[in-house]
Amino acid sequence: MIGEWIAKAWVKIAGITVVHSIPGRLRVHFTGGAKAKEFLQNQKDVPDKVFLYKLRGMDSFEFNPLTSRALIVYDPEVLSEKQIMSWLKRIQELIVQAVVKGERSIGQESIDKIASQLTEEGYALEKFEQRTTA
């Protein structure tokens, strides 16, 4: 319970902002990305993909750790900007909850648990077939 509250508060503070949006292309900025990059660099068992799962209808997700921005290309007939932003914020909440519960790294097992939780919540996920970090 307290973990969920902390996660929601952190997402509101750290957040994700839309930098640019046109139908089919969305560029977002992850506030606090430098800290996330530092954390990821210190982990030895983090997969080389930031997101191993994507929303159905998403073509690509390219994250640049230097700028803390991501470019998301998607099918506007299948997804909306609002759905993508909701998904990203929920992922952040679940990652923070995992850390609050004591997970010291976000590895394959943690990512699979998060994907399972998102699927239970109704998000239509698929595995990425490509590298998703810049």
Backbone bond lengths (Angstrom), bond angles and torsions (degrees), N, CA, C in turn:
res aa  C-N    CA-C-N  psi(-1)  N-CA   C-N-CA  omega(-1)  CA-C   N-CA-C  phi
1 M - - - 1.447 - - 1.528 110.97 -
2 I 1.336 117.24 -51.54 1.459 120.68 179.75 1.528 110.53 -64.69
3 G 1.354 116.05 -34.54 1.461 120.36 177.43 1.509 112.07 -62.41
4 E 1.327 117.31 -39.87 1.467 121.28 178.27 1.522 110.49 -65.16
5 W 1.320 116.98 -40.52 1.465 121.10 -179.52 1.522 110.13 -65.45
6 I 1.326 116.85 -45.54 1.467 120.98 178.80 1.523 109.94 -61.68
7 A 1.329 116.88 -43.10 1.463 121.05 -179.27 1.528 110.89 -61.57
8 K 1.320 117.51 -45.97 1.464 120.82 179.78 1.530 110.99 -63.67
9 A 1.336 117.02 -40.67 1.461 120.87 178.66 1.526 110.54 -64.73
10 W 1.339 116.64 -43.39 1.459 120.46 -179.42 1.521 111.08 -62.25
11 V 1.338 117.11 -42.33 1.463 121.06 -179.49 1.524 110.09 -63.43
12 K 1.327 117.23 -38.14 1.470 120.23 178.24 1.522 110.85 -67.02
13 I 1.332 117.58 -38.27 1.458 121.37 -178.79 1.529 110.34 -76.34
14 A 1.333 116.46 -52.99 1.458 120.68 -176.00 1.520 110.18 -73.20
15 G 1.304 115.42 -57.66 1.442 122.80 171.26 1.512 118.71 65.36
16 I 1.302 112.19 175.20 1.453 124.07 177.28 1.521 105.22 -134.24
17 T 1.313 116.36 129.73 1.462 118.84 178.73 1.520 110.17 -119.55
18 V 1.314 115.08 147.16 1.458 121.26 176.44 1.522 107.73 -80.97
19 V 1.327 115.71 124.20 1.455 121.45 178.44 1.523 109.38 -90.96
20 H 1.325 116.01 -42.30 1.466 121.71 -177.92 1.518 108.79 -155.88
21 S 1.311 115.67 141.53 1.456 118.98 -179.21 1.522 111.17 -147.09
22 I 1.315 115.26 128.56 1.459 122.69 166.88 1.528 104.66 -134.75
23 P 1.318 118.04 154.33 1.470 118.31 -179.16 1.533 111.68 -52.60
24 G 1.324 115.38 121.76 1.455 121.66 179.40 1.516 115.31 97.34
25 R 1.337 117.19 -12.61 1.474 121.49 179.40 1.516 109.03 -139.36
26 L 1.296 115.43 130.63 1.457 121.37 -178.84 1.524 108.48 -137.00
27 R 1.332 116.74 125.41 1.462 121.00 175.32 1.518 107.17 -111.94
28 V 1.333 115.27 126.47 1.461 120.44 -178.42 1.521 110.28 -124.48
29 H 1.328 115.26 156.43 1.459 122.43 177.39 1.520 108.28 -118.29
30 F 1.325 116.22 129.45 1.458 122.46 177.42 1.520 107.96 -95.94
31 T 1.328 117.43 109.87 1.455 121.26 177.41 1.525 107.59 -67.75
32 G 1.301 116.26 138.65 1.458 119.70 -178.15 1.514 112.24 83.89
33 G 1.316 117.39 16.00 1.459 121.66 -177.54 1.515 113.90 -63.48
34 A 1.342 117.53 -31.41 1.470 120.25 179.55 1.521 110.35 -62.81
35 K 1.328 117.09 -40.88 1.471 120.95 178.13 1.526 110.00 -65.86
36 A 1.336 116.58 -40.79 1.469 120.25 178.70 1.523 110.33 -63.11
37 K 1.340 116.84 -42.03 1.463 120.92 178.97 1.526 110.44 -61.67
38 E 1.336 115.95 -45.18 1.463 120.66 179.10 1.528 110.48 -60.17
39 F 1.326 116.75 -43.34 1.458 121.60 178.63 1.532 110.40 -60.89
40 L 1.331 116.83 -48.01 1.455 121.05 -177.51 1.525 111.77 -64.14
41 Q 1.328 116.89 -37.54 1.460 119.84 -179.89 1.519 111.86 -66.81
42 N 1.326 117.22 -27.17 1.459 121.25 -179.59 1.524 113.01 -84.52
43 Q 1.319 117.62 -7.25 1.461 121.36 -178.71 1.518 110.03 -93.47
44 K 1.304 116.26 133.23 1.461 120.38 -179.51 1.528 112.58 -91.79
45 D 1.355 116.67 -21.66 1.456 118.72 -174.69 1.529 112.98 -111.06
46 V 1.339 117.38 17.87 1.457 120.10 177.92 1.528 108.26 -78.97
47 P 1.322 117.65 131.06 1.465 119.76 177.65 1.528 110.18 -60.65
48 D 1.337 117.52 159.94 1.459 119.61 -178.29 1.520 111.81 -77.86
49 K 1.302 117.95 1.96 1.458 121.37 176.41 1.521 108.76 -110.21
50 V 1.321 116.37 132.39 1.455 119.53 177.57 1.524 108.93 -70.26
51 F 1.305 116.49 -46.87 1.461 121.47 177.62 1.524 107.29 -119.50
52 L 1.308 116.97 120.01 1.461 120.53 178.42 1.517 111.58 -92.47
53 Y 1.321 115.72 -10.46 1.456 121.55 179.40 1.520 108.53 -124.44
54 K 1.316 115.89 151.44 1.454 121.21 177.97 1.517 109.12 -133.67
55 L 1.315 115.46 165.42 1.452 120.38 174.39 1.524 108.67 -76.48
56 R 1.314 116.64 143.57 1.457 120.33 174.95 1.528 107.64 -60.72
57 G 1.320 116.61 129.67 1.459 121.98 -177.02 1.522 112.83 103.25
58 M 1.330 116.56 -7.87 1.456 121.80 178.69 1.529 107.72 -91.77
59 D 1.327 116.02 127.30 1.462 120.43 -179.33 1.523 112.56 -88.14
60 S 1.330 116.40 -41.83 1.464 118.56 179.82 1.520 110.68 -154.37
61 F 1.326 114.14 157.73 1.462 122.91 178.08 1.517 105.82 -140.96
62 E 1.335 116.87 105.59 1.463 121.19 -178.45 1.517 108.53 -112.00
63 F 1.322 115.75 115.06 1.465 121.43 -179.28 1.516 109.54 -104.69
64 N 1.328 116.39 132.08 1.450 121.88 176.39 1.530 108.01 -108.78
65 P 1.336 118.52 107.48 1.462 120.89 -176.84 1.532 113.73 -66.81
66 L 1.328 118.08 -22.12 1.463 120.26 178.98 1.523 112.04 -70.94
67 T 1.337 116.90 -35.61 1.464 120.80 -178.89 1.527 112.17 -103.42
68 S 1.320 117.07 -9.84 1.471 123.10 -176.25 1.525 111.27 60.78
69 R 1.317 115.25 34.02 1.465 120.46 179.26 1.516 110.28 -120.26
70 A 1.319 114.32 154.25 1.459 120.44 177.01 1.517 109.13 -130.55
71 L 1.320 115.23 143.51 1.456 121.81 172.87 1.518 106.61 -109.82
72 I 1.320 115.09 122.63 1.461 121.20 -178.93 1.526 108.09 -115.39
73 V 1.318 115.51 122.38 1.456 121.23 176.22 1.525 106.82 -106.69
74 Y 1.332 116.23 129.67 1.460 120.43 -173.87 1.517 111.09 -146.38
75 D 1.312 115.68 166.10 1.455 122.51 177.41 1.526 108.27 -89.45
76 P 1.343 118.59 110.56 1.466 120.62 -177.47 1.537 113.47 -67.69
77 E 1.324 116.76 -11.21 1.468 120.36 175.44 1.530 110.51 -78.13
78 V 1.329 116.64 -20.68 1.464 122.28 -175.99 1.530 111.58 -107.26
79 L 1.330 116.88 -39.53 1.473 122.66 -174.86 1.520 111.10 -124.14
80 S 1.324 114.48 156.80 1.461 120.27 172.97 1.523 108.87 -118.79
81 E 1.321 116.21 162.97 1.461 121.23 175.70 1.529 109.98 -57.68
82 K 1.311 116.46 -40.61 1.469 121.15 -179.07 1.529 111.25 -61.33
83 Q 1.331 118.03 -41.85 1.464 121.51 178.99 1.528 110.76 -65.02
84 I 1.323 116.82 -41.44 1.459 120.74 -179.73 1.525 110.36 -65.03
85 M 1.314 117.06 -45.45 1.465 120.76 -179.98 1.528 110.90 -63.53
86 S 1.309 117.21 -40.38 1.467 121.20 177.16 1.529 110.41 -60.26
87 W 1.322 116.79 -44.40 1.467 122.97 179.20 1.533 111.05 -61.93
88 L 1.344 116.38 -46.83 1.464 120.23 -179.63 1.529 111.58 -62.04
89 K 1.325 116.92 -43.86 1.464 120.55 179.95 1.521 110.99 -65.36
90 R 1.332 117.09 -37.95 1.467 120.28 179.03 1.523 110.60 -66.97
91 I 1.331 117.14 -39.19 1.465 120.26 176.38 1.522 109.80 -59.96
92 Q 1.328 116.91 -45.74 1.468 120.05 178.42 1.525 110.81 -57.85
93 E 1.322 117.14 -45.71 1.466 120.63 179.43 1.522 111.31 -58.23
94 L 1.331 116.33 -45.47 1.465 120.01 -177.79 1.532 111.89 -67.42
95 I 1.326 117.41 -35.68 1.464 120.12 177.62 1.524 109.64 -66.89
96 V 1.321 116.87 -45.53 1.472 119.77 179.15 1.520 110.25 -62.53
97 Q 1.332 117.84 -41.09 1.471 120.74 177.48 1.521 110.43 -58.79
98 A 1.337 117.22 -42.48 1.466 121.10 179.75 1.524 110.60 -61.81
99 V 1.333 116.55 -42.22 1.462 120.57 -179.85 1.532 110.21 -67.27
100 V 1.337 116.79 -42.74 1.463 120.74 179.21 1.527 110.53 -61.77
101 K 1.334 116.76 -34.10 1.473 120.65 179.41 1.521 111.98 -76.83
102 G 1.332 117.54 -2.82 1.452 119.77 173.69 1.511 116.50 108.93
103 E 1.345 119.00 1.10 1.461 119.09 177.19 1.520 108.04 -68.14
104 R 1.326 115.95 127.43 1.470 119.79 -176.17 1.523 112.59 -89.16
105 S 1.322 117.30 -14.31 1.456 120.03 177.08 1.519 108.76 -147.68
106 I 1.305 114.41 157.53 1.459 120.46 178.31 1.530 106.64 -108.38
107 G 1.316 115.58 90.29 1.453 121.93 -179.06 1.516 111.23 -102.01
108 Q 1.312 115.46 -167.91 1.464 121.65 -176.73 1.532 111.74 -56.60
109 E 1.324 117.23 -43.69 1.469 120.64 -178.33 1.530 111.06 -62.31
110 S 1.328 116.92 -43.57 1.463 121.15 178.94 1.523 111.18 -64.28
111 I 1.328 115.76 -42.35 1.464 120.11 179.67 1.522 110.21 -63.34
112 D 1.333 117.25 -41.35 1.463 120.37 178.02 1.527 111.74 -63.90
113 K 1.348 117.38 -38.15 1.471 120.69 176.95 1.523 110.94 -63.73
114 I 1.326 115.76 -42.74 1.463 120.46 179.07 1.527 109.75 -63.19
115 A 1.323 117.53 -43.52 1.463 121.21 178.70 1.521 110.82 -61.84
116 S 1.325 116.74 -40.39 1.461 121.00 178.50 1.534 110.74 -62.90
117 Q 1.330 115.89 -44.18 1.462 120.98 178.47 1.536 110.55 -61.32
118 L 1.338 116.70 -45.14 1.457 120.75 179.37 1.521 111.83 -62.66
119 T 1.325 116.57 -39.19 1.460 120.90 178.30 1.529 110.11 -63.84
120 E 1.334 116.63 -42.67 1.468 120.56 177.45 1.525 111.41 -61.57
121 E 1.324 116.90 -31.22 1.460 121.76 179.87 1.526 112.60 -81.42
122 G 1.335 117.02 -2.00 1.457 120.35 175.12 1.517 116.22 102.40
123 Y 1.331 117.62 3.64 1.463 119.57 176.80 1.528 108.43 -77.49
124 A 1.331 117.11 131.77 1.465 122.12 178.91 1.528 108.00 -88.02
125 L 1.334 116.03 104.54 1.454 121.17 -175.88 1.519 112.37 -106.70
126 E 1.325 113.96 152.97 1.459 122.74 173.23 1.524 106.53 -136.11
127 K 1.326 116.68 157.43 1.467 119.79 174.90 1.525 108.74 -80.07
128 F 1.334 114.92 142.26 1.461 119.70 174.02 1.513 108.71 -71.38
129 E 1.300 116.38 143.09 1.453 121.16 176.64 1.521 110.37 -102.99
130 Q 1.336 116.30 2.82 1.464 119.99 -176.02 1.514 110.35 -135.56
131 R 1.314 115.61 163.59 1.470 121.65 175.94 1.522 107.77 -67.20
132 T 1.352 115.70 138.65 1.456 118.51 -173.75 1.518 113.99 -116.57
133 T 1.320 118.38 9.17 1.456 120.07 175.30 1.512 108.87 -114.23
134 A 1.317 116.30 149.10 1.472 120.23 -179.53 1.512 110.58 -81.85
